[in-house]
Amino acid sequence: MKAMTIAIDTREQLPFEFSPEVAVVRATLRTGDYTLVGLEDDVAIERKGLNDLVNSVIHDRKRFGAELRRLEVMRNRAVVVEASVADIVNRRYRSEAHPNAVLAATNGIFIHYRVPVFFWGIRPHARLLLEDLLRRIWKRHAS
């Protein structure tokens, strides 16, 4: 089986550092921040930090909506958030947006675009879970 290679969008400002055995390339992706080389039309993961998520769903909805429309056609797609729901409830973000508005808008991502949103907590956990998710998708396609 060919080795898995993760492609990271060149515009991703703080890319994850994956395990040493994972090959990584930087590329300009059509949508999302992470994909698998050879499966770019099938896999797209958008990574968001907490402040970026709040800004995207509250203040920059039009631009983010366009991104979500590109994601919704992918077979394997998601928004991965480097935060927990408790971070939203406790307003650990730089915005005056009410937590209920942020949570409602986040749920709207799934309702309107059928794109799941995963709250994977702190950055090391999010990186670990993303690597595992991409590895599992790769293995399913390789078999």
N, CA, C and O atoms as CSV, one atom per row, in Angstrom:
chain,resi,resn,atom,element,x,y,z
A,1,MET,N,N,0.846,-1.176,0.000
A,1,MET,CA,C,0.000,0.000,0.000
A,1,MET,C,C,0.894,1.243,0.000
A,1,MET,O,O,1.874,1.315,0.742
A,2,LYS,N,N,0.544,2.211,-0.837
A,2,LYS,CA,C,1.273,3.470,-0.913
A,2,LYS,C,C,1.166,4.210,0.418
A,2,LYS,O,O,0.148,4.121,1.104
A,3,ALA,N,N,2.221,4.941,0.781
A,3,ALA,CA,C,2.238,5.654,2.068
A,3,ALA,C,C,1.272,6.841,2.039
A,3,ALA,O,O,1.079,7.490,1.011
A,4,MET,N,N,0.683,7.097,3.189
A,4,MET,CA,C,-0.217,8.227,3.341
A,4,MET,C,C,0.598,9.521,3.359
A,4,MET,O,O,1.621,9.618,4.038
A,5,THR,N,N,0.123,10.514,2.598
A,5,THR,CA,C,0.725,11.840,2.622
A,5,THR,C,C,-0.375,12.860,2.880
A,5,THR,O,O,-1.377,12.911,2.167
A,6,ILE,N,N,-0.171,13.668,3.910
A,6,ILE,CA,C,-1.119,14.724,4.246
A,6,ILE,C,C,-0.683,15.999,3.540
A,6,ILE,O,O,0.484,16.388,3.603
A,7,ALA,N,N,-1.626,16.642,2.871
A,7,ALA,CA,C,-1.369,17.942,2.249
A,7,ALA,C,C,-1.968,19.023,3.141
A,7,ALA,O,O,-3.123,18.939,3.558
A,8,ILE,N,N,-1.161,20.033,3.421
A,8,ILE,CA,C,-1.584,21.162,4.251
A,8,ILE,C,C,-1.620,22.399,3.366
A,8,ILE,O,O,-0.677,22.673,2.623
A,9,ASP,N,N,-2.709,23.138,3.452
A,9,ASP,CA,C,-2.860,24.343,2.641
A,9,ASP,C,C,-1.745,25.343,2.951
A,9,ASP,O,O,-1.375,25.528,4.110
A,10,THR,N,N,-1.218,25.979,1.921
A,10,THR,CA,C,-0.139,26.951,2.103
A,10,THR,C,C,-0.597,28.177,2.892
A,10,THR,O,O,0.229,28.889,3.463
A,11,ARG,N,N,-1.916,28.428,2.927
A,11,ARG,CA,C,-2.430,29.573,3.685
A,11,ARG,C,C,-2.645,29.256,5.160
A,11,ARG,O,O,-2.950,30.151,5.949
A,12,GLU,N,N,-2.490,27.991,5.536
A,12,GLU,CA,C,-2.636,27.590,6.938
A,12,GLU,C,C,-1.486,28.212,7.729
A,12,GLU,O,O,-0.322,27.878,7.510
A,13,GLN,N,N,-1.817,29.113,8.646
A,13,GLN,CA,C,-0.798,29.895,9.333
A,13,GLN,C,C,-0.086,29.153,10.455
A,13,GLN,O,O,1.078,29.428,10.747
A,14,LEU,N,N,-0.780,28.217,11.081
A,14,LEU,CA,C,-0.183,27.478,12.195
A,14,LEU,C,C,-0.441,25.982,11.986
A,14,LEU,O,O,-1.223,25.376,12.719
A,15,PRO,N,N,0.217,25.391,10.987
A,15,PRO,CA,C,-0.083,23.988,10.665
A,15,PRO,C,C,0.334,23.025,11.772
A,15,PRO,O,O,1.284,23.267,12.516
A,16,PHE,N,N,-0.405,21.933,11.850
A,16,PHE,CA,C,-0.054,20.880,12.789
A,16,PHE,C,C,1.261,20.241,12.380
A,16,PHE,O,O,1.595,20.175,11.196
A,17,GLU,N,N,1.997,19.775,13.366
A,17,GLU,CA,C,3.190,18.965,13.124
A,17,GLU,C,C,2.804,17.527,13.444
A,17,GLU,O,O,2.577,17.168,14.599
A,18,PHE,N,N,2.735,16.721,12.404
A,18,PHE,CA,C,2.292,15.344,12.554
A,18,PHE,C,C,3.439,14.436,12.966
A,18,PHE,O,O,4.597,14.853,13.005
A,19,SER,N,N,3.107,13.204,13.267
A,19,SER,CA,C,4.102,12.204,13.665
A,19,SER,C,C,5.186,12.083,12.600
A,19,SER,O,O,4.921,12.295,11.416
A,20,PRO,N,N,6.407,11.744,13.015
A,20,PRO,CA,C,7.520,11.652,12.057
A,20,PRO,C,C,7.279,10.675,10.907
A,20,PRO,O,O,7.809,10.866,9.812
A,21,GLU,N,N,6.488,9.638,11.145
A,21,GLU,CA,C,6.255,8.653,10.074
A,21,GLU,C,C,5.233,9.107,9.042
A,21,GLU,O,O,5.009,8.408,8.053
A,22,VAL,N,N,4.607,10.262,9.251
A,22,VAL,CA,C,3.609,10.778,8.320
A,22,VAL,C,C,4.282,11.764,7.366
A,22,VAL,O,O,4.904,12.737,7.792
A,23,ALA,N,N,4.144,11.492,6.065
A,23,ALA,CA,C,4.662,12.410,5.055
A,23,ALA,C,C,3.711,13.607,4.945
A,23,ALA,O,O,2.490,13.459,4.978
A,24,VAL,N,N,4.306,14.789,4.815
A,24,VAL,CA,C,3.523,16.025,4.739
A,24,VAL,C,C,4.055,16.867,3.587
A,24,VAL,O,O,5.264,16.968,3.383
A,25,VAL,N,N,3.130,17.473,2.833
A,25,VAL,CA,C,3.492,18.438,1.796
A,25,VAL,C,C,2.628,19.680,1.980
A,25,VAL,O,O,1.515,19.607,2.501
A,26,ARG,N,N,3.151,20.807,1.548
A,26,ARG,CA,C,2.368,22.049,1.521
A,26,ARG,C,C,1.877,22.239,0.102
A,26,ARG,O,O,2.630,22.047,-0.852
A,27,ALA,N,N,0.594,22.622,-0.043
A,27,ALA,CA,C,-0.003,22.824,-1.364
A,27,ALA,C,C,-1.119,23.849,-1.236
A,27,ALA,O,O,-1.652,24.067,-0.149
A,28,THR,N,N,-1.459,24.460,-2.326
A,28,THR,CA,C,-2.605,25.367,-2.333
A,28,THR,C,C,-3.847,24.515,-2.562
A,28,THR,O,O,-4.077,24.005,-3.658
A,29,LEU,N,N,-4.634,24.373,-1.513
A,29,LEU,CA,C,-5.824,23.528,-1.585
A,29,LEU,C,C,-7.028,24.355,-2.032
A,29,LEU,O,O,-7.148,25.533,-1.698
A,30,ARG,N,N,-7.907,23.723,-2.786
A,30,ARG,CA,C,-9.129,24.384,-3.255
A,30,ARG,C,C,-10.049,24.706,-2.087
A,30,ARG,O,O,-10.695,25.753,-2.054
A,31,THR,N,N,-10.094,23.793,-1.137
A,31,THR,CA,C,-10.926,24.009,0.046
A,31,THR,C,C,-10.328,23.271,1.231
A,31,THR,O,O,-9.671,22.243,1.067
A,32,GLY,N,N,-10.558,23.796,2.415
A,32,GLY,CA,C,-10.054,23.171,3.627
A,32,GLY,C,C,-8.591,23.465,3.867
A,32,GLY,O,O,-7.908,24.074,3.044
A,33,ASP,N,N,-8.132,23.015,5.021
A,33,ASP,CA,C,-6.741,23.208,5.427
A,33,ASP,C,C,-5.911,21.934,5.326
A,33,ASP,O,O,-4.686,21.995,5.217
A,34,TYR,N,N,-6.578,20.777,5.361
A,34,TYR,CA,C,-5.888,19.487,5.339
A,34,TYR,C,C,-6.628,18.540,4.407
A,34,TYR,O,O,-7.857,18.545,4.351
A,35,THR,N,N,-5.880,17.737,3.685
A,35,THR,CA,C,-6.442,16.691,2.842
A,35,THR,C,C,-5.411,15.578,2.724
A,35,THR,O,O,-4.352,15.631,3.348
A,36,LEU,N,N,-5.723,14.590,1.935
A,36,LEU,CA,C,-4.797,13.489,1.657
A,36,LEU,C,C,-4.407,13.541,0.188
A,36,LEU,O,O,-5.269,13.659,-0.683
A,37,VAL,N,N,-3.111,13.451,-0.088
A,37,VAL,CA,C,-2.640,13.464,-1.471
A,37,VAL,C,C,-3.249,12.263,-2.198
A,37,VAL,O,O,-3.165,11.128,-1.728
A,38,GLY,N,N,-3.850,12.528,-3.327
A,38,GLY,CA,C,-4.542,11.501,-4.099
A,38,GLY,C,C,-6.033,11.454,-3.820
A,38,GLY,O,O,-6.796,10.863,-4.585
A,39,LEU,N,N,-6.448,12.077,-2.724
A,39,LEU,CA,C,-7.873,12.095,-2.363
A,39,LEU,C,C,-8.381,13.534,-2.180
A,39,LEU,O,O,-9.330,13.778,-1.435
A,40,GLU,N,N,-7.739,14.470,-2.865
A,40,GLU,CA,C,-8.077,15.889,-2.682
A,40,GLU,C,C,-9.516,16.219,-3.036
A,40,GLU,O,O,-10.071,17.178,-2.501
A,41,ASP,N,N,-10.139,15.445,-3.931
A,41,ASP,CA,C,-11.534,15.692,-4.302
A,41,ASP,C,C,-12.514,14.980,-3.379
A,41,ASP,O,O,-13.728,15.072,-3.562
A,42,ASP,N,N,-11.984,14.271,-2.391
A,42,ASP,CA,C,-12.820,13.461,-1.508
A,42,ASP,C,C,-12.679,13.835,-0.034
A,42,ASP,O,O,-13.573,13.545,0.762
A,43,VAL,N,N,-11.569,14.475,0.341
A,43,VAL,CA,C,-11.271,14.749,1.748
A,43,VAL,C,C,-10.896,16.216,1.923
A,43,VAL,O,O,-10.011,16.725,1.237
A,44,ALA,N,N,-11.576,16.889,2.845
A,44,ALA,CA,C,-11.227,18.279,3.174
A,44,ALA,C,C,-11.583,18.545,4.633
A,44,ALA,O,O,-12.731,18.384,5.049
A,45,ILE,N,N,-10.580,18.953,5.394
A,45,ILE,CA,C,-10.772,19.274,6.804
A,45,ILE,C,C,-10.384,20.740,7.005
A,45,ILE,O,O,-9.282,21.160,6.650
A,46,GLU,N,N,-11.298,21.498,7.573
A,46,GLU,CA,C,-11.052,22.903,7.899
A,46,GLU,C,C,-10.731,22.990,9.383
A,46,GLU,O,O,-11.514,22.533,10.216
A,47,ARG,N,N,-9.568,23.580,9.724
A,47,ARG,CA,C,-9.175,23.731,11.118
A,47,ARG,C,C,-9.489,25.152,11.570
A,47,ARG,O,O,-9.252,26.118,10.846
A,48,LYS,N,N,-10.027,25.259,12.782
A,48,LYS,CA,C,-10.343,26.567,13.350
A,48,LYS,C,C,-9.872,26.627,14.794
A,48,LYS,O,O,-10.121,25.714,15.580
A,49,GLY,N,N,-9.193,27.708,15.130
A,49,GLY,CA,C,-8.976,28.037,16.526
A,49,GLY,C,C,-10.259,28.664,17.052
A,49,GLY,O,O,-11.149,28.991,16.267
A,50,LEU,N,N,-10.366,28.835,18.337
A,50,LEU,CA,C,-11.602,29.348,18.924
A,50,LEU,C,C,-11.948,30.741,18.405
A,50,LEU,O,O,-13.078,30.965,17.970
A,51,ASN,N,N,-11.014,31.670,18.440
A,51,ASN,CA,C,-11.314,33.028,17.969
A,51,ASN,C,C,-11.673,33.041,16.491
A,51,ASN,O,O,-12.557,33.787,16.071
A,52,ASP,N,N,-10.996,32.226,15.709
A,52,ASP,CA,C,-11.282,32.140,14.282
A,52,ASP,C,C,-12.684,31.575,14.053
A,52,ASP,O,O,-13.413,32.059,13.188
A,53,LEU,N,N,-13.060,30.560,14.818
A,53,LEU,CA,C,-14.406,29.997,14.687
A,53,LEU,C,C,-15.455,31.057,14.985
A,53,LEU,O,O,-16.389,31.243,14.205
A,54,VAL,N,N,-15.308,31.750,16.105
A,54,VAL,CA,C,-16.299,32.767,16.484
A,54,VAL,C,C,-16.380,33.842,15.417
A,54,VAL,O,O,-17.476,34.241,15.023
A,55,ASN,N,N,-15.244,34.314,14.945
A,55,ASN,CA,C,-15.243,35.331,13.901
A,55,ASN,C,C,-15.925,34.818,12.633
A,55,ASN,O,O,-16.691,35.543,11.997
A,56,SER,N,N,-15.645,33.574,12.272
A,56,SER,CA,C,-16.198,33.002,11.040
A,56,SER,C,C,-17.709,32.837,11.097
A,56,SER,O,O,-18.395,33.141,10.121
A,57,VAL,N,N,-18.240,32.363,12.216
A,57,VAL,CA,C,-19.681,32.088,12.283
A,57,VAL,C,C,-20.516,33.312,12.656
A,57,VAL,O,O,-21.722,33.335,12.412
A,58,ILE,N,N,-19.884,34.326,13.246
A,58,ILE,CA,C,-20.629,35.509,13.676
A,58,ILE,C,C,-20.378,36.705,12.762
A,58,ILE,O,O,-21.324,37.342,12.300
A,59,HIS,N,N,-19.119,37.011,12.501
A,59,HIS,CA,C,-18.787,38.255,11.807
A,59,HIS,C,C,-18.455,38.085,10.331
A,59,HIS,O,O,-18.545,39.050,9.572
A,60,ASP,N,N,-18.076,36.890,9.909
A,60,ASP,CA,C,-17.611,36.674,8.540
A,60,ASP,C,C,-18.397,35.535,7.889
A,60,ASP,O,O,-17.835,34.680,7.204
A,61,ARG,N,N,-19.706,35.548,8.122
A,61,ARG,CA,C,-20.543,34.428,7.685
A,61,ARG,C,C,-20.572,34.226,6.176
A,61,ARG,O,O,-20.601,33.092,5.699
A,62,LYS,N,N,-20.564,35.323,5.425
A,62,LYS,CA,C,-20.653,35.199,3.967
A,62,LYS,C,C,-19.439,34.446,3.412
A,62,LYS,O,O,-19.595,33.497,2.644
A,63,ARG,N,N,-18.231,34.870,3.800
A,63,ARG,CA,C,-17.019,34.207,3.326
A,63,ARG,C,C,-16.969,32.759,3.812
A,63,ARG,O,O,-16.647,31.853,3.043
A,64,PHE,N,N,-17.289,32.545,5.093
A,64,PHE,CA,C,-17.238,31.198,5.643
A,64,PHE,C,C,-18.307,30.314,4.994
A,64,PHE,O,O,-18.078,29.124,4.775
A,65,GLY,N,N,-19.457,30.885,4.689
A,65,GLY,CA,C,-20.505,30.128,3.993
A,65,GLY,C,C,-20.027,29.613,2.643
A,65,GLY,O,O,-20.357,28.494,2.251
A,66,ALA,N,N,-19.249,30.425,1.931
A,66,ALA,CA,C,-18.696,29.977,0.647
A,66,ALA,C,C,-17.745,28.797,0.860
A,66,ALA,O,O,-17.743,27.846,0.080
A,67,GLU,N,N,-16.942,28.865,1.916
A,67,GLU,CA,C,-16.033,27.763,2.249
A,67,GLU,C,C,-16.841,26.500,2.580
A,67,GLU,O,O,-16.490,25.405,2.141
A,68,LEU,N,N,-17.904,26.654,3.343
A,68,LEU,CA,C,-18.726,25.504,3.722
A,68,LEU,C,C,-19.432,24.893,2.515
A,68,LEU,O,O,-19.611,23.676,2.462
A,69,ARG,N,N,-19.833,25.713,1.549
A,69,ARG,CA,C,-20.451,25.172,0.330
A,69,ARG,C,C,-19.448,24.321,-0.450
A,69,ARG,O,O,-19.826,23.318,-1.055
A,70,ARG,N,N,-18.178,24.713,-0.441
A,70,ARG,CA,C,-17.154,23.881,-1.094
A,70,ARG,C,C,-16.921,22.586,-0.302
A,70,ARG,O,O,-16.687,21.527,-0.885
A,71,LEU,N,N,-16.986,22.683,1.022
A,71,LEU,CA,C,-16.790,21.490,1.860
A,71,LEU,C,C,-17.935,20.494,1.717
A,71,LEU,O,O,-17.706,19.285,1.716
A,72,GLU,N,N,-19.168,20.991,1.595
A,72,GLU,CA,C,-20.321,20.093,1.653
A,72,GLU,C,C,-20.366,19.070,0.524
A,72,GLU,O,O,-21.066,18.064,0.643
A,73,VAL,N,N,-19.646,19.295,-0.555
A,73,VAL,CA,C,-19.657,18.327,-1.658
A,73,VAL,C,C,-18.623,17.217,-1.468
A,73,VAL,O,O,-18.614,16.239,-2.215
A,74,MET,N,N,-17.761,17.370,-0.476
A,74,MET,CA,C,-16.749,16.354,-0.209
A,74,MET,C,C,-17.367,15.174,0.542
A,74,MET,O,O,-18.256,15.352,1.376
A,75,ARG,N,N,-16.894,13.995,0.241
A,75,ARG,CA,C,-17.400,12.807,0.943
A,75,ARG,C,C,-16.944,12.803,2.403
A,75,ARG,O,O,-17.731,12.489,3.297
A,76,ASN,N,N,-15.687,13.149,2.648
A,76,ASN,CA,C,-15.109,13.179,3.986
A,76,ASN,C,C,-14.744,14.627,4.296
A,76,ASN,O,O,-13.739,15.143,3.807
A,77,ARG,N,N,-15.562,15.270,5.104
A,77,ARG,CA,C,-15.371,16.686,5.386
A,77,ARG,C,C,-15.700,16.965,6.836
A,77,ARG,O,O,-16.496,16.260,7.456
A,78,ALA,N,N,-15.078,18.002,7.366
A,78,ALA,CA,C,-15.368,18.393,8.745
A,78,ALA,C,C,-14.711,19.730,9.027
A,78,ALA,O,O,-13.788,20.163,8.338
A,79,VAL,N,N,-15.223,20.361,10.061
A,79,VAL,CA,C,-14.561,21.500,10.676
A,79,VAL,C,C,-14.048,21.000,12.010
A,79,VAL,O,O,-14.814,20.482,12.823
A,80,VAL,N,N,-12.750,21.155,12.234
A,80,VAL,CA,C,-12.103,20.722,13.470
A,80,VAL,C,C,-11.770,21.973,14.269
A,80,VAL,O,O,-11.078,22.866,13.781
A,81,VAL,N,N,-12.268,22.031,15.505
A,81,VAL,CA,C,-12.060,23.208,16.344
A,81,VAL,C,C,-11.086,22.869,17.465
A,81,VAL,O,O,-11.256,21.886,18.186
A,82,GLU,N,N,-10.062,23.709,17.591
A,82,GLU,CA,C,-9.088,23.571,18.678
A,82,GLU,C,C,-9.634,24.269,19.914
A,82,GLU,O,O,-9.106,25.291,20.352
A,83,ALA,N,N,-10.678,23.714,20.456
A,83,ALA,CA,C,-11.337,24.268,21.646
A,83,ALA,C,C,-12.413,23.278,22.064
A,83,ALA,O,O,-12.702,22.305,21.367
A,84,SER,N,N,-12.993,23.557,23.219
A,84,SER,CA,C,-14.108,22.741,23.697
A,84,SER,C,C,-15.368,23.599,23.727
A,84,SER,O,O,-15.305,24.825,23.634
A,85,VAL,N,N,-16.497,22.942,23.857
A,85,VAL,CA,C,-17.750,23.673,24.010
A,85,VAL,C,C,-17.690,24.528,25.278
A,85,VAL,O,O,-18.234,25.632,25.309
A,86,ALA,N,N,-17.034,24.023,26.317
A,86,ALA,CA,C,-16.881,24.802,27.555
A,86,ALA,C,C,-16.144,26.110,27.293
A,86,ALA,O,O,-16.428,27.115,27.943
A,87,ASP,N,N,-15.200,26.113,26.348
A,87,ASP,CA,C,-14.510,27.354,26.002
A,87,ASP,C,C,-15.484,28.394,25.439
A,87,ASP,O,O,-15.327,29.592,25.675
A,88,ILE,N,N,-16.473,27.933,24.707
A,88,ILE,CA,C,-17.484,28.863,24.188
A,88,ILE,C,C,-18.405,29.310,25.312
A,88,ILE,O,O,-18.633,30.506,25.491
A,89,VAL,N,N,-18.931,28.366,26.061
A,89,VAL,CA,C,-19.854,28.690,27.153
A,89,VAL,C,C,-19.220,29.678,28.138
A,89,VAL,O,O,-19.893,30.573,28.651
A,90,ASN,N,N,-17.940,29.509,28.391
A,90,ASN,CA,C,-17.224,30.384,29.333
A,90,ASN,C,C,-16.593,31.608,28.673
A,90,ASN,O,O,-15.800,32.315,29.295
A,91,ARG,N,N,-16.946,31.853,27.420
A,91,ARG,CA,C,-16.508,33.057,26.668
A,91,ARG,C,C,-14.991,33.224,26.652
A,91,ARG,O,O,-14.479,34.309,26.930
A,92,ARG,N,N,-14.296,32.181,26.335
A,92,ARG,CA,C,-12.831,32.255,26.270
A,92,ARG,C,C,-12.369,32.704,24.879
A,92,ARG,O,O,-11.357,32.225,24.366
A,93,TYR,N,N,-13.099,33.598,24.300
A,93,TYR,CA,C,-12.783,34.121,22.970
A,93,TYR,C,C,-12.857,35.640,22.998
A,93,TYR,O,O,-13.442,36.238,23.900
A,94,ARG,N,N,-12.238,36.254,21.970
A,94,ARG,CA,C,-12.190,37.714,21.881
A,94,ARG,C,C,-13.324,38.220,20.995
A,94,ARG,O,O,-13.108,38.548,19.828
A,95,SER,N,N,-14.498,38.280,21.536
A,95,SER,CA,C,-15.654,38.800,20.811
A,95,SER,C,C,-16.745,39.053,21.830
A,95,SER,O,O,-16.791,38.417,22.884
A,96,GLU,N,N,-17.607,39.973,21.510
A,96,GLU,CA,C,-18.759,40.239,22.375
A,96,GLU,C,C,-19.929,39.309,22.054
A,96,GLU,O,O,-20.984,39.399,22.682
A,97,ALA,N,N,-19.750,38.440,21.101
A,97,ALA,CA,C,-20.823,37.525,20.708
A,97,ALA,C,C,-21.250,36.669,21.893
A,97,ALA,O,O,-20.416,36.176,22.653
A,98,HIS,N,N,-22.547,36.503,22.036
A,98,HIS,CA,C,-23.086,35.674,23.116
A,98,HIS,C,C,-22.801,34.198,22.807
A,98,HIS,O,O,-22.911,33.775,21.657
A,99,PRO,N,N,-22.437,33.422,23.822
A,99,PRO,CA,C,-22.175,31.989,23.595
A,99,PRO,C,C,-23.331,31.265,22.897
A,99,PRO,O,O,-23.097,30.391,22.062
A,100,ASN,N,N,-24.565,31.618,23.231
A,100,ASN,CA,C,-25.705,30.960,22.579
A,100,ASN,C,C,-25.713,31.217,21.077
A,100,ASN,O,O,-26.062,30.330,20.297
A,101,ALA,N,N,-25.333,32.416,20.671
A,101,ALA,CA,C,-25.271,32.741,19.241
A,101,ALA,C,C,-24.169,31.940,18.558
A,101,ALA,O,O,-24.351,31.440,17.448
A,102,VAL,N,N,-23.030,31.822,19.225
A,102,VAL,CA,C,-21.915,31.062,18.662
A,102,VAL,C,C,-22.302,29.593,18.515
A,102,VAL,O,O,-22.058,28.986,17.472
A,103,LEU,N,N,-22.902,29.024,19.553
A,103,LEU,CA,C,-23.292,27.612,19.502
A,103,LEU,C,C,-24.380,27.369,18.463
A,103,LEU,O,O,-24.340,26.366,17.750
A,104,ALA,N,N,-25.349,28.272,18.369
A,104,ALA,CA,C,-26.410,28.127,17.367
A,104,ALA,C,C,-25.831,28.196,15.961
A,104,ALA,O,O,-26.200,27.401,15.097
A,105,ALA,N,N,-24.929,29.140,15.730
A,105,ALA,CA,C,-24.314,29.269,14.410
A,105,ALA,C,C,-23.465,28.046,14.082
A,105,ALA,O,O,-23.419,27.607,12.934
A,106,THR,N,N,-22.798,27.504,15.086
A,106,THR,CA,C,-21.980,26.307,14.876
A,106,THR,C,C,-22.863,25.114,14.529
A,106,THR,O,O,-22.533,24.344,13.627
A,107,ASN,N,N,-23.978,24.950,15.231
A,107,ASN,CA,C,-24.913,23.879,14.886
A,107,ASN,C,C,-25.476,24.078,13.488
A,107,ASN,O,O,-25.758,23.112,12.780
A,108,GLY,N,N,-25.638,25.341,13.091
A,108,GLY,CA,C,-26.127,25.641,11.754
A,108,GLY,C,C,-25.216,25.130,10.655
A,108,GLY,O,O,-25.676,24.866,9.544
A,109,ILE,N,N,-23.933,24.987,10.947
A,109,ILE,CA,C,-22.999,24.446,9.956
A,109,ILE,C,C,-23.437,23.043,9.544
A,109,ILE,O,O,-23.429,22.706,8.360
A,110,PHE,N,N,-23.815,22.239,10.514
A,110,PHE,CA,C,-24.269,20.884,10.191
A,110,PHE,C,C,-25.669,20.900,9.574
A,110,PHE,O,O,-25.936,20.186,8.608
A,111,ILE,N,N,-26.547,21.707,10.132
A,111,ILE,CA,C,-27.933,21.744,9.648
A,111,ILE,C,C,-27.999,22.230,8.199
A,111,ILE,O,O,-28.694,21.633,7.376
A,112,HIS,N,N,-27.283,23.304,7.886
A,112,HIS,CA,C,-27.394,23.913,6.557
A,112,HIS,C,C,-26.446,23.323,5.524
A,112,HIS,O,O,-26.773,23.283,4.338
A,113,TYR,N,N,-25.279,22.867,5.957
A,113,TYR,CA,C,-24.265,22.396,5.009
A,113,TYR,C,C,-23.922,20.920,5.157
A,113,TYR,O,O,-23.172,20.377,4.345
A,114,ARG,N,N,-24.455,20.269,6.171
A,114,ARG,CA,C,-24.171,18.851,6.444
A,114,ARG,C,C,-22.687,18.596,6.683
A,114,ARG,O,O,-22.173,17.522,6.369
A,115,VAL,N,N,-22.007,19.588,7.239
A,115,VAL,CA,C,-20.583,19.465,7.574
A,115,VAL,C,C,-20.480,19.318,9.089
A,115,VAL,O,O,-20.866,20.232,9.819
A,116,PRO,N,N,-19.970,18.193,9.575
A,116,PRO,CA,C,-19.831,18.031,11.021
A,116,PRO,C,C,-18.759,18.961,11.593
A,116,PRO,O,O,-17.769,19.281,10.934
A,117,VAL,N,N,-18.983,19.378,12.821
A,117,VAL,CA,C,-18.026,20.209,13.544
A,117,VAL,C,C,-17.576,19.423,14.767
A,117,VAL,O,O,-18.393,19.004,15.587
A,118,PHE,N,N,-16.258,19.228,14.878
A,118,PHE,CA,C,-15.695,18.488,16.001
A,118,PHE,C,C,-14.965,19.451,16.926
A,118,PHE,O,O,-14.065,20.172,16.496
A,119,PHE,N,N,-15.351,19.462,18.181
A,119,PHE,CA,C,-14.646,20.224,19.211
A,119,PHE,C,C,-13.641,19.267,19.849
A,119,PHE,O,O,-14.004,18.435,20.680
A,120,TRP,N,N,-12.373,19.396,19.451
A,120,TRP,CA,C,-11.363,18.437,19.860
A,120,TRP,C,C,-10.422,18.980,20.922
A,120,TRP,O,O,-9.340,18.431,21.128
A,121,GLY,N,N,-10.813,20.033,21.587
A,121,GLY,CA,C,-10.049,20.505,22.734
A,121,GLY,C,C,-8.736,21.154,22.369
A,121,GLY,O,O,-8.608,21.809,21.335
A,122,ILE,N,N,-7.771,20.959,23.230
A,122,ILE,CA,C,-6.484,21.637,23.074
A,122,ILE,C,C,-5.732,21.140,21.833
A,122,ILE,O,O,-5.979,20.039,21.341
A,123,ARG,N,N,-4.830,21.954,21.350
A,123,ARG,CA,C,-4.116,21.708,20.098
A,123,ARG,C,C,-3.470,20.318,20.002
A,123,ARG,O,O,-3.645,19.659,18.977
A,124,PRO,N,N,-2.742,19.844,21.003
A,124,PRO,CA,C,-2.140,18.502,20.861
A,124,PRO,C,C,-3.186,17.404,20.667
A,124,PRO,O,O,-2.952,16.448,19.928
A,125,HIS,N,N,-4.323,17.535,21.319
A,125,HIS,CA,C,-5.379,16.534,21.156
A,125,HIS,C,C,-6.003,16.636,19.773
A,125,HIS,O,O,-6.278,15.621,19.132
A,126,ALA,N,N,-6.226,17.859,19.319
A,126,ALA,CA,C,-6.800,18.057,17.984
A,126,ALA,C,C,-5.870,17.486,16.916
A,126,ALA,O,O,-6.331,16.844,15.972
A,127,ARG,N,N,-4.573,17.713,17.057
A,127,ARG,CA,C,-3.606,17.173,16.094
A,127,ARG,C,C,-3.640,15.655,16.086
A,127,ARG,O,O,-3.657,15.033,15.024
A,128,LEU,N,N,-3.650,15.061,17.270
A,128,LEU,CA,C,-3.694,13.606,17.394
A,128,LEU,C,C,-4.948,13.036,16.743
A,128,LEU,O,O,-4.873,12.059,15.998
A,129,LEU,N,N,-6.091,13.637,17.020
A,129,LEU,CA,C,-7.355,13.147,16.470
A,129,LEU,C,C,-7.426,13.354,14.962
A,129,LEU,O,O,-7.950,12.501,14.245
A,130,LEU,N,N,-6.906,14.472,14.475
A,130,LEU,CA,C,-6.911,14.702,13.031
A,130,LEU,C,C,-6.025,13.686,12.314
A,130,LEU,O,O,-6.417,13.135,11.286
A,131,GLU,N,N,-4.848,13.443,12.848
A,131,GLU,CA,C,-3.958,12.450,12.233
A,131,GLU,C,C,-4.629,11.080,12.203
A,131,GLU,O,O,-4.553,10.372,11.199
A,132,ASP,N,N,-5.278,10.708,13.290
A,132,ASP,CA,C,-5.969,9.422,13.342
A,132,ASP,C,C,-7.110,9.375,12.325
A,132,ASP,O,O,-7.279,8.375,11.626
A,133,LEU,N,N,-7.883,10.442,12.242
A,133,LEU,CA,C,-8.999,10.500,11.290
A,133,LEU,C,C,-8.486,10.339,9.861
A,133,LEU,O,O,-9.022,9.540,9.093
A,134,LEU,N,N,-7.452,11.095,9.507
A,134,LEU,CA,C,-6.913,11.007,8.153
A,134,LEU,C,C,-6.322,9.626,7.868
A,134,LEU,O,O,-6.466,9.107,6.761
A,135,ARG,N,N,-5.665,9.033,8.852
A,135,ARG,CA,C,-5.112,7.682,8.677
A,135,ARG,C,C,-6.235,6.669,8.425
A,135,ARG,O,O,-6.097,5.790,7.574
A,136,ARG,N,N,-7.330,6.787,9.153
A,136,ARG,CA,C,-8.445,5.850,8.975
A,136,ARG,C,C,-9.104,6.023,7.605
A,136,ARG,O,O,-9.466,5.039,6.961
A,137,ILE,N,N,-9.257,7.257,7.165
A,137,ILE,CA,C,-9.812,7.514,5.826
A,137,ILE,C,C,-8.877,6.920,4.778
A,137,ILE,O,O,-9.333,6.270,3.836
A,138,TRP,N,N,-7.559,7.140,4.938
A,138,TRP,CA,C,-6.576,6.619,4.007
A,138,TRP,C,C,-6.663,5.088,3.918
A,138,TRP,O,O,-6.684,4.523,2.825
A,139,LYS,N,N,-6.712,4.442,5.060
A,139,LYS,CA,C,-6.770,2.980,5.080
A,139,LYS,C,C,-8.043,2.464,4.423
A,139,LYS,O,O,-8.012,1.458,3.713
A,140,ARG,N,N,-9.150,3.138,4.653
A,140,ARG,CA,C,-10.416,2.702,4.029
A,140,ARG,C,C,-10.325,2.805,2.513
A,140,ARG,O,O,-10.804,1.914,1.810
A,141,HIS,N,N,-9.730,3.857,2.000
A,141,HIS,CA,C,-9.607,4.025,0.565
A,141,HIS,C,C,-8.565,3.089,-0.048
A,141,HIS,O,O,-8.691,2.669,-1.198
A,142,ALA,N,N,-7.540,2.771,0.735
A,142,ALA,CA,C,-6.460,1.917,0.224
A,142,ALA,C,C,-6.874,0.454,0.147
A,142,ALA,O,O,-6.271,-0.320,-0.596
A,143,SER,N,N,-7.894,0.065,0.904
A,143,SER,CA,C,-8.288,-1.359,0.912
A,143,SER,C,C,-9.296,-1.686,-0.164
A,143,SER,O,O,-9.722,-2.835,-0.283
